[in-house]
Amino acid sequence: MAAVTMYSTPWCGYCHRLKGQLKRAGIEFVEVDIEQVPAAAKIVEKVNNGNQTVPTLVFADGSALTNPSVAQVAEKLIV
């Protein structure tokens, strides 16, 4: 199972870019479309002070990053 869950939307350019970067870096992730999964939208809102800001990544330890760089994701996974 992936150590990262990416919350996104199909129309989000930042999401598409980060997905490509993570794939090229070999970082596994599970993607959840917040428009299709209402509970996921609530998770994103909780992490982002009520905003549905994507991409939001939630890690296995419960921590989250919003619109991170691939370097930030990789660093978080190493720690």
N, CA, C and O atoms as a MOPAC input file, in Angstrom:
PM7 MOZYME 1SCF
protein

 N      0.83200 1    -1.19100 1     0.00000 1
 C      0.00000 1     0.00000 1     0.00000 1
 C      0.87700 1     1.25600 1     0.00000 1
 O      1.92700 1     1.29500 1     0.64200 1
 N      0.43500 1     2.26000 1    -0.71800 1
 C      1.19100 1     3.50300 1    -0.81600 1
 C      1.19600 1     4.24200 1     0.51500 1
 O      0.22700 1     4.19500 1     1.27300 1
 N      2.29500 1     4.92100 1     0.78400 1
 C      2.43300 1     5.68300 1     2.02000 1
 C      1.83400 1     7.07800 1     1.89000 1
 O      1.84000 1     7.85100 1     2.84800 1
 N      1.30900 1     7.40500 1     0.68800 1
 C      0.77900 1     8.73900 1     0.42100 1
 C     -0.58300 1     8.62400 1    -0.26000 1
 O     -0.77300 1     7.81600 1    -1.16800 1
 N     -1.51400 1     9.43900 1     0.19300 1
 C     -2.79900 1     9.58700 1    -0.49900 1
 C     -2.86100 1    10.99800 1    -1.04100 1
 O     -2.70200 1    11.96900 1    -0.30100 1
 N     -3.09400 1    11.10600 1    -2.34700 1
 C     -3.21900 1    12.41900 1    -2.98600 1
 C     -4.69300 1    12.69900 1    -3.23600 1
 O     -5.37600 1    11.95400 1    -3.93900 1
 N     -5.16200 1    13.77900 1    -2.65200 1
 C     -6.52600 1    14.23700 1    -2.89000 1
 C     -6.45900 1    15.26700 1    -4.01500 1
 O     -5.68200 1    16.22000 1    -3.95100 1
 N     -7.28000 1    15.06600 1    -5.04200 1
 C     -7.19200 1    15.90800 1    -6.22700 1
 C     -8.55700 1    16.05600 1    -6.88800 1
 O     -9.56600 1    15.54300 1    -6.40300 1
 N     -8.55600 1    16.77400 1    -8.01500 1
 C     -9.72300 1    16.86700 1    -8.89000 1
 C     -9.21700 1    16.64800 1   -10.31600 1
 O     -8.03800 1    16.86800 1   -10.59400 1
 N    -10.09500 1    16.21700 1   -11.21900 1
 C     -9.66100 1    15.96000 1   -12.59600 1
 C     -9.20600 1    17.21800 1   -13.34000 1
 O     -8.41500 1    17.12200 1   -14.27900 1
 N     -9.68700 1    18.37900 1   -12.94200 1
 C     -9.39600 1    19.62100 1   -13.66400 1
 C     -8.21800 1    20.40600 1   -13.09200 1
 O     -7.87100 1    21.46200 1   -13.61900 1
 N     -7.60600 1    19.91100 1   -12.03300 1
 C     -6.52700 1    20.63000 1   -11.34600 1
 C     -5.18100 1    20.43600 1   -12.05600 1
 O     -4.62600 1    19.33700 1   -12.07000 1
 N     -4.67500 1    21.51400 1   -12.63800 1
 C     -3.38500 1    21.45400 1   -13.32200 1
 C     -2.23300 1    21.12800 1   -12.38800 1
 O     -1.32400 1    20.38600 1   -12.75700 1
 N     -2.26400 1    21.67800 1   -11.17900 1
 C     -1.21200 1    21.38400 1   -10.19900 1
 C     -1.21200 1    19.90500 1    -9.83900 1
 O     -0.15600 1    19.30700 1    -9.62700 1
 N     -2.41000 1    19.31700 1    -9.77100 1
 C     -2.53300 1    17.89000 1    -9.46400 1
 C     -1.91400 1    17.05100 1   -10.57400 1
 O     -1.15300 1    16.12200 1   -10.30500 1
 N     -2.24000 1    17.37900 1   -11.82200 1
 C     -1.69800 1    16.63300 1   -12.96600 1
 C     -0.18100 1    16.71500 1   -12.98700 1
 O      0.49800 1    15.71600 1   -13.22700 1
 N      0.35000 1    17.90700 1   -12.73500 1
 C      1.79900 1    18.07300 1   -12.74100 1
 C      2.45700 1    17.24100 1   -11.65100 1
 O      3.43700 1    16.54100 1   -11.90400 1
 N      1.91500 1    17.31700 1   -10.43100 1
 C      2.51300 1    16.58100 1    -9.32300 1
 C      2.39300 1    15.07200 1    -9.53100 1
 O      3.32400 1    14.33400 1    -9.21100 1
 N      1.26600 1    14.60300 1   -10.06100 1
 C      1.11400 1    13.17100 1   -10.33300 1
 C      2.20800 1    12.68600 1   -11.27800 1
 O      2.80800 1    11.63600 1   -11.04800 1
 N      2.46900 1    13.44500 1   -12.33600 1
 C      3.52100 1    13.07700 1   -13.27700 1
 C      4.89200 1    13.05900 1   -12.62600 1
 O      5.69400 1    12.15700 1   -12.86600 1
 N      5.15100 1    14.06100 1   -11.80300 1
 C      6.44900 1    14.13400 1   -11.12200 1
 C      6.63100 1    12.97100 1   -10.15300 1
 O      7.71200 1    12.38500 1   -10.08300 1
 N      5.57900 1    12.63300 1    -9.40300 1
 C      5.67200 1    11.52000 1    -8.45800 1
 C      5.89700 1    10.21000 1    -9.19600 1
 O      6.70200 1     9.38500 1    -8.76600 1
 N      5.18900 1    10.01100 1   -10.30700 1
 C      5.36900 1     8.78000 1   -11.09600 1
 C      6.79700 1     8.68100 1   -11.61900 1
 O      7.41700 1     7.62100 1   -11.53300 1
 N      7.32500 1     9.78200 1   -12.16300 1
 C      8.70000 1     9.76800 1   -12.67600 1
 C      9.71300 1     9.51100 1   -11.56700 1
 O     10.75600 1     8.90300 1   -11.80800 1
 N      9.41300 1     9.97100 1   -10.35300 1
 C     10.32000 1     9.77000 1    -9.21400 1
 C     10.14700 1     8.38600 1    -8.58100 1
 O     10.89700 1     8.01600 1    -7.67900 1
 N      9.16000 1     7.62500 1    -9.05500 1
 C      8.93200 1     6.29100 1    -8.49900 1
 C      8.24700 1     6.30900 1    -7.14300 1
 O      8.34600 1     5.34100 1    -6.38900 1
 N      7.56000 1     7.38300 1    -6.82600 1
 C      6.86100 1     7.49400 1    -5.54000 1
 C      5.42600 1     7.01300 1    -5.73100 1
 O      4.65800 1     7.59100 1    -6.49900 1
 N      5.08500 1     5.95700 1    -5.02400 1
 C      3.74200 1     5.39100 1    -5.13100 1
 C      2.75400 1     6.23200 1    -4.32800 1
 O      3.06800 1     6.73500 1    -3.24900 1
 N      1.55600 1     6.36900 1    -4.88500 1
 C      0.51200 1     7.10700 1    -4.19300 1
 C     -0.84500 1     6.57800 1    -4.62400 1
 O     -0.99200 1     5.96700 1    -5.68300 1
 N     -1.82400 1     6.82900 1    -3.77800 1
 C     -3.21300 1     6.51600 1    -4.08900 1
 C     -3.89300 1     7.84400 1    -4.34600 1
 O     -3.74800 1     8.77800 1    -3.55700 1
 N     -4.63700 1     7.94500 1    -5.44100 1
 C     -5.32000 1     9.19200 1    -5.76800 1
 C     -6.80000 1     9.08800 1    -5.43100 1
 O     -7.44300 1     8.07800 1    -5.71800 1
 N     -7.33400 1    10.13900 1    -4.81800 1
 C     -8.75100 1    10.20700 1    -4.47800 1
 C     -9.30500 1    11.51800 1    -5.02800 1
 O     -8.80100 1    12.59500 1    -4.71000 1
 N    -10.34100 1    11.42100 1    -5.85200 1
 C    -10.99700 1    12.58500 1    -6.43900 1
 C    -12.01200 1    13.12800 1    -5.43500 1
 O    -13.00300 1    12.46600 1    -5.12700 1
 N    -11.76500 1    14.32300 1    -4.93100 1
 C    -12.64000 1    14.87500 1    -3.89300 1
 C    -14.02500 1    15.24300 1    -4.42700 1
 O    -14.96000 1    15.43400 1    -3.64800 1
 N    -14.15900 1    15.34200 1    -5.73400 1
 C    -15.48000 1    15.61900 1    -6.30400 1
 C    -16.34600 1    14.36300 1    -6.35100 1
 O    -17.57200 1    14.45500 1    -6.41000 1
 N    -15.71800 1    13.20300 1    -6.32500 1
 C    -16.43700 1    11.92800 1    -6.38500 1
 C    -16.62300 1    11.29800 1    -5.00500 1
 O    -17.50200 1    10.45700 1    -4.81100 1
 N    -15.79100 1    11.71200 1    -4.05100 1
 C    -15.82100 1    11.11900 1    -2.70400 1
 C    -16.02200 1    12.24400 1    -1.68000 1
 O    -15.05500 1    12.88300 1    -1.26500 1
 N    -17.27500 1    12.48700 1    -1.27400 1
 C    -17.55200 1    13.58900 1    -0.33800 1
 C    -16.75300 1    13.52200 1     0.96100 1
 O    -16.36100 1    14.56100 1     1.49200 1
 N    -16.50700 1    12.33100 1     1.47500 1
 C    -15.72600 1    12.20300 1     2.71200 1
 C    -14.29800 1    12.68900 1     2.50000 1
 O    -13.68300 1    13.22900 1     3.41900 1
 N    -13.77200 1    12.50200 1     1.30400 1
 C    -12.41800 1    12.96300 1     0.99000 1
 C    -12.36800 1    14.48500 1     0.97900 1
 O    -11.39400 1    15.08300 1     1.43600 1
 N    -13.41400 1    15.10700 1     0.45900 1
 C    -13.47200 1    16.57500 1     0.45600 1
 C    -13.42900 1    17.10800 1     1.88500 1
 O    -12.81100 1    18.13900 1     2.14900 1
 N    -14.07600 1    16.41400 1     2.79100 1
 C    -14.06600 1    16.83200 1     4.20500 1
 C    -12.67100 1    16.71800 1     4.80300 1
 O    -12.26600 1    17.56200 1     5.60300 1
 N    -11.93600 1    15.68400 1     4.42200 1
 C    -10.55200 1    15.51700 1     4.89900 1
 C     -9.70900 1    16.69600 1     4.42700 1
 O     -8.95300 1    17.28300 1     5.20200 1
 N     -9.84800 1    17.03300 1     3.15100 1
 C     -9.08300 1    18.14400 1     2.58000 1
 C     -9.45000 1    19.45900 1     3.27500 1
 O     -8.57200 1    20.26500 1     3.58400 1
 N    -10.72900 1    19.67000 1     3.51700 1
 C    -11.16000 1    20.88600 1     4.21600 1
 C    -10.56400 1    20.96300 1     5.61600 1
 O    -10.14800 1    22.03300 1     6.05900 1
 N    -10.52400 1    19.83800 1     6.30800 1
 C     -9.98300 1    19.81600 1     7.67100 1
 C     -8.49800 1    20.20100 1     7.67600 1
 O     -8.05000 1    20.95500 1     8.53900 1
 N     -7.76000 1    19.68900 1     6.72700 1
 C     -6.32100 1    19.95800 1     6.63400 1
 C     -6.04300 1    21.40100 1     6.21300 1
 O     -5.02700 1    21.97900 1     6.60000 1
 N     -6.95000 1    21.98300 1     5.42000 1
 C     -6.71000 1    23.28500 1     4.81000 1
 C     -7.64200 1    24.38800 1     5.32800 1
 O     -8.08600 1    25.24700 1     4.56600 1
 N     -7.92600 1    24.35000 1     6.60900 1
 C     -8.70700 1    25.41900 1     7.24700 1
 C    -10.03300 1    25.70900 1     6.54100 1
 O    -10.41400 1    26.86500 1     6.36000 1
 N    -10.72600 1    24.64000 1     6.14700 1
 C    -12.03400 1    24.78100 1     5.52800 1
 C    -12.02300 1    24.90600 1     4.01800 1
 O    -13.08600 1    24.96800 1     3.39900 1
 N    -10.85200 1    24.94500 1     3.41400 1
 C    -10.74000 1    25.08700 1     1.95600 1
 C    -10.52100 1    23.73900 1     1.27800 1
 O     -9.86700 1    22.85600 1     1.83300 1
 N    -11.06100 1    23.59000 1     0.09800 1
 C    -10.85000 1    22.37400 1    -0.69100 1
 C     -9.67700 1    22.59200 1    -1.63600 1
 O     -9.84000 1    22.57400 1    -2.85600 1
 N     -8.50500 1    22.79500 1    -1.07000 1
 C     -7.30000 1    23.06500 1    -1.84200 1
 C     -6.63900 1    21.74900 1    -2.23700 1
 O     -6.35700 1    20.90400 1    -1.38800 1
 N     -6.39600 1    21.58700 1    -3.53700 1
 C     -5.72900 1    20.39500 1    -4.04400 1
 C     -4.55700 1    20.81000 1    -4.92300 1
 O     -4.58400 1    21.89400 1    -5.50700 1
 N     -3.53200 1    19.97800 1    -5.02900 1
 C     -3.41500 1    18.67400 1    -4.40300 1
 C     -3.08100 1    18.78800 1    -2.91600 1
 O     -2.25700 1    19.60100 1    -2.50000 1
 N     -3.74200 1    17.95400 1    -2.14500 1
 C     -3.41100 1    17.78300 1    -0.73600 1
 C     -2.95600 1    16.34800 1    -0.57000 1
 O     -3.66700 1    15.41900 1    -0.95300 1
 N     -1.78200 1    16.16400 1    -0.00500 1
 C     -1.24400 1    14.82700 1     0.22700 1
 C     -1.27800 1    14.53000 1     1.71300 1
 O     -0.84900 1    15.34700 1     2.52800 1
 N     -1.78700 1    13.36700 1     2.06300 1
 C     -1.82100 1    12.92000 1     3.45000 1
 C     -0.94500 1    11.67400 1     3.54100 1
 O     -1.07500 1    10.74300 1     2.74700 1
 N     -0.06800 1    11.68000 1     4.51100 1
 C      0.90900 1    10.61000 1     4.68000 1
 C      0.43000 1     9.60000 1     5.71300 1
 O     -0.51100 1     9.86500 1     6.46200 1
 N      1.07600 1     8.45200 1     5.74800 1
 C      0.68500 1     7.35300 1     6.64500 1
 C      0.68400 1     7.78100 1     8.10700 1
 O     -0.08500 1     7.25400 1     8.91100 1
 N      1.55300 1     8.74600 1     8.45800 1
 C      1.61100 1     9.19400 1     9.85500 1
 C      0.53200 1    10.22600 1    10.19400 1
 O      0.46300 1    10.71300 1    11.32200 1
 N     -0.32100 1    10.55700 1     9.19500 1
 C     -1.40200 1    11.51300 1     9.42700 1
 C     -1.05500 1    12.95200 1     9.08500 1
 O     -1.93600 1    13.81200 1     9.07300 1
 N      0.20500 1    13.22400 1     8.81000 1
 C      0.60100 1    14.58200 1     8.44000 1
 C      0.18400 1    14.85700 1     6.99400 1
 O     -0.11800 1    13.93400 1     6.23700 1
 N      0.17100 1    16.13200 1     6.62700 1
 C     -0.28500 1    16.50900 1     5.29300 1
 C      0.54900 1    17.64500 1     4.72300 1
 O      1.12400 1    18.44900 1     5.45800 1
 N      0.60100 1    17.69200 1     3.39500 1
 C      1.21500 1    18.80100 1     2.66500 1
 C      0.23800 1    19.23900 1     1.57900 1
 O     -0.39600 1    18.40200 1     0.93500 1
 N      0.11700 1    20.53200 1     1.37900 1
 C     -0.76100 1    21.06700 1     0.34700 1
 C      0.07900 1    21.66600 1    -0.76800 1
 O      0.94300 1    22.51000 1    -0.53200 1
 N     -0.19000 1    21.21200 1    -1.99300 1
 C      0.51900 1    21.64400 1    -3.19500 1
 C      2.03600 1    21.60100 1    -3.00600 1
 O      2.72100 1    22.59200 1    -3.26100 1
 N      2.56300 1    20.45700 1    -2.56100 1
 C      4.00100 1    20.35800 1    -2.32000 1
 C      4.77400 1    20.11200 1    -3.62000 1
 O      4.20100 1    19.75300 1    -4.64900 1
 N      6.07000 1    20.31500 1    -3.54100 1
 C      6.94700 1    19.92500 1    -4.64500 1
 C      7.24700 1    18.43200 1    -4.48700 1
 O      7.05300 1    17.86200 1    -3.41400 1
 N      7.71500 1    17.81500 1    -5.55300 1
 C      8.07300 1    16.40200 1    -5.46300 1
 C      9.22100 1    16.21900 1    -4.46700 1
 O      9.30300 1    15.18800 1    -3.80000 1
 N     10.10000 1    17.20500 1    -4.36500 1
 C     11.20500 1    17.13700 1    -3.40100 1
 C     10.68200 1    17.13300 1    -1.96800 1
 O     11.19900 1    16.40500 1    -1.12000 1
 N      9.66300 1    17.93900 1    -1.69800 1
 C      9.07600 1    17.95700 1    -0.35200 1
 C      8.43700 1    16.61800 1    -0.01700 1
 O      8.53700 1    16.14300 1     1.11500 1
 N      7.78500 1    16.01200 1    -0.99200 1
 C      7.15300 1    14.70200 1    -0.77200 1
 C      8.22700 1    13.66100 1    -0.49600 1
 O      8.11100 1    12.88900 1     0.45600 1
 N      9.26800 1    13.63100 1    -1.31500 1
 C     10.33600 1    12.66000 1    -1.14200 1
 C     11.00700 1    12.82900 1     0.21100 1
 O     11.29600 1    11.84400 1     0.88900 1
 N     11.25700 1    14.07000 1     0.60800 1
 C     11.88300 1    14.34200 1     1.89800 1
 C     11.00200 1    13.84100 1     3.04900 1
 O     11.50300 1    13.26700 1     4.01600 1
 N      9.71200 1    14.05700 1     2.93900 1
 C      8.78300 1    13.63100 1     3.97500 1
 C      8.77000 1    12.11200 1     4.09700 1
 O      8.64900 1    11.57900 1     5.19900 1
 N      8.89200 1    11.42000 1     2.98200 1
 C      8.86000 1     9.95700 1     3.00100 1
 C     10.15100 1     9.36300 1     3.56100 1
 O     10.13700 1     8.25500 1     4.09700 1
 N     11.25100 1    10.07800 1     3.44600 1
 C     12.54100 1     9.59100 1     3.96100 1
 C     12.57500 1     9.71100 1     5.47900 1
 O     13.12500 1     8.84700 1     6.16200 1
 N     11.99200 1    10.77300 1     5.99900 1
 C     12.02700 1    11.03300 1     7.45300 1
 C     11.18800 1    10.04100 1     8.21500 1
 O     11.10700 1    10.11400 1     9.44100 1

